[in-house]
Amino acid sequence: MSTRIGILTGGGDCPGLNGVIRAVTLHARQTYGWEVVGIRNGFEGLYEEEYTDLTSREVQYLLSRGGTMLGSSNRANPFAYPVKLPDGRVEIHDVSTRCMENLARLDLHGLIVVGGDGTMSFAHKFVERGATRIVGVPKTIDNDLEATDYTVGFQTAVQVVVDAIDRLHTTAESHERIMIVEVMGRYAGWIALTAGLAGGAHVVLIPEIDYDPARVIEAFHRRHGRGVSYSIVVVAEGAKPKGGGLSVVTAGDVTKQEKLGGAATHLARVIEQATEYEVRSTVLGHIQRGGAPCAFDRELATRFGVRAVELIAEGKFGHVAAVENGHLVARPMDKAVKKLKLVDPAGELVRTAKGVGIELGG
Ligand code: F6P
C-alpha cells in the first residue's frame, strides 16, 4: 500500500485554511508521491469516519478561497463529544478511544492538524496518549497561539477591520459622531490593536488592559476641545471596564467555549449616559472570518502547509510549524497549547499606540 498522510481543519474557520490544504496536497503528492486523506469537520470526521481523498486537481483553485473545503466544527471535542442517542437525547461522551482506533485503521504516515488553541490541545492530548504521528499548523484570526508570531487568518481579519474603520471615519466625521466598532479576538487584543493602529482609531480597548470609562470620555472631550468632533473607537469583544466583567452572550460548557459579544453596546450606553455625544456601534462579527485570504495569509498558508509535510518527512512529530522573527521554524506542540499569547501592556505595540495619541483606557 502506498504511503498516505491525513489532514483536518478544526475549530472556527478562517481565511487561509484552504491554502494550507492545497499546499499540503501538492507537496505531499508531487514531492513525495504520498496520498492525502482529508478528514471532514475536524475531529468529528475522525470519530464519524468521514474521509475524502485529496488530489492535486481537487485543490487547484483553493488558494484564493476562504473557509475550508474540509469543513470545520468548534464542537468537535473528542474528549467531551455530544453524542446523539437513538431516543434523540444528547449525551456528552469521551470518544477519544474510538478516534484513536479510527486513526490506527487509517494507517497514516502522519496527520496534520490545522487548528487554534482548542484543536491543538486535543491533538496534543492524542500525542500524549500514544498517537504520536501528529504535526500541527496554527490558524486563528485571534493570533493568540504562543508558539508562533503569526497564525493563518489573522492578517485577513485585520484587513477587514481596517477597511471597516476607513469607512466609519467618513460617516463619523460627516455626522460628528462617536463610532464604536466591536471586533473579534476572544481574550486577546491583537486584532483590535493592530487594526486600530493601521486604521487610525482614536481609542482602542483591548482585553489585556481594563479600561476606565472616564478616561475614554476624557479623550473625546480633548478631541472636541481641539475642534475635532468625531472619534473612532475599536473595542475588542473581550475588553472589559475596570471592576466590570466580560460581555458574554452565551456561557461555555465542556463542549464549547463561552460566546463573547456586547462590549460595544455596553460602552455606547456608558458614553451616552455620561455625555451629549451621539454614539453608534457596529459589530463586525463573522465578516472578519469570511471571504478571500489576503496575500500574507495565502503565503503563510502555503509555507505552513509545505513545512508541515516536511515535519512528517523528517519524523518531527509533536511539533507545529511556526513563524519566529520572520523565519519558519518547528515548535513543540505543547508550546502552542500551554498558554494564550496576549498583547503585552508594556510592549512595543502598546507604546506605539500611545505614541500616536491613541487612548487605551487604562
Ligand atoms: O477564535 C476565533 C473566533 O472568531 C473568536 O474571535 C470569536 O470569539 C469566536 O471564534 C466566535 O466563534 P463562533 O464562530 O462559534 O461564533
Residues whose N, C-alpha, C, O or C-beta is under 5 A from the ligand:
A	BS01	F6P	G12 D142 M184 G185 R186
